């Protein structure tokens, strides 16, 4: 079957069970198929829906980021990009958008959680009770600094 311009290619390693993906394909899927004969077809249909969902999420992210992110040279004070906190927090799925913006920066899960906790407090607590300015979040090769209503990535 040809899909996306690529035909099926049988590789000798497909029959070997050294790689986990092959163990699943060769050992686990046949058991599921015996339990439910439509398993493989249903899984294929589900994978297509997951691809569509991923496309929808990508579209949402691109549209949201276009509204709230400015990249260098437009960014403030030498930052490589700036994020509008007000614009970010107005988004229904702001955590997802922030994660996508920062995903290649290698912030640890703990650091990202601390940033999200601060932003959630800023969003929900009475105005003026949570300060963003001066807060810094460090990744191995990047620093994220809050300045008033901006997050600046260096």
N, C-alpha and C positions, 0 to 999 in steps of 0.2 A: 504494500500500500504506500502510495506517495502522499506525504503530508508536508505542507510548507516547503515544497520543492525538494524534499529529501526522500529517497527510497529507503526501504529496510535494508540494513546491512548486517549480515550474520558474521559474528566475530567468534573465533574459537573460545574466547574467554567467557562468552555468554553461557555456555554449558557448565563452566566451572563454578564452584561455590566459595571461592576465596573472598570475593567482594561481597559486602553485605547486600547490595542491591540485587546481586545474582541469587544469593540465598533466599531472599524474599520472593523473587520471581520464580525460582526453581523449586522451592520447598514449601513456602507459606501459601502463595497464591493457589497452587493446586488443591491444598486442603480446603481453603475457602470456597473454591469452585465446586468441590464435592459436596460441601454443606449447602451451598447456594449456587446452582448452575448458572444463574445470571450475574454472578459476582463480577466477572471480568468486564462484561458489557456495562453494568451499573457503575463500576469504578471508572471506566473510560468516560461515561457521561458525566460523572461527578467531577472528574479532572477538567473537562471542558468548562463546566460551570465555575470551577475554581479559577481557571484562566480568565474567564469573563469578569469574575469578581476582582481579580488582580488588576485587570485593565480599568475597571471602574475606580478602584482605589488610586491607581496611578493618575487617572484624569482628575480626581478630586484633589490629590496632592499638588499636581502641577498648577491647577487653577488657584488653589489657596496660596501656594508659595509665591506665585506671580503677584499677588496682592500685598503680601506682608514682608517679602524679602527684597533687600537691595544688595546687589553684589558690587565689589570694588570695580571701578573707582568711585561709584556713587556712595559707597559705605562711609560711615562716620569715623573720623579720627584714626585712619589707617587700618581699620578692620577689613577683613576680606569679605565679610558680609554683615548685614544688620537685619534684625528681625523686629518688627513692630510688636511689642507686647500686647497692646490694645487690640490690634488686628488678629494676633494669634489667639488670644483668649476669647475672642468673639466667635471663633470657629467651634462647631459642635464637637469635632474630633481633633482638638488642638494637640493632644498628646501624640497622636499618630503623625500629624504634620511636623511637629517639632522633632520627633524621632527620625523621620525621613530626612529632614534638613540636616540633622547632625549625624546621621548613620555612618558616614565615612570618616568621621573625626575621631573615632575610637574612645569616646567617653564610656566609662564603665557603667554597668547597669546601676550601681550604687550612686554614682554621681548624677546620672540622668534622673533617677528617682528623687534625689535631693532637689534637683532643679524643678521637677514637676511638683513636688510638695510645696516648694516656695511659691511657684506660680499659682497653684490651686489656692493657697492661703491668700495671696494677693488678690485673686479673683473673687473669693467668697467672703473674706473678712471685711469689716467696715473700712471705708476709705481712710487712708493715712495710718492705719495700724500696722501694716506690713510694708517694709521698705525694700525695694529691689536694688537701688543704687548702691554700688560698691561691692555687691556680691560677685564672687569669682568662682568659676567651675573649671577644673583643670583636666585635660586629657594629655596623653603623652606628647602630642605635637601641636596641640591647640589650647587656647584659653578662651573661655566664654565669660564676658563681663557684662554686668547689668549697669545701665546708665539711664536713669529716669525711666522712660517707657520703651527702652531699646535693649535688645540683647546683641552684643557685639562679639563677633567671632574673629579671633586673631590667630 
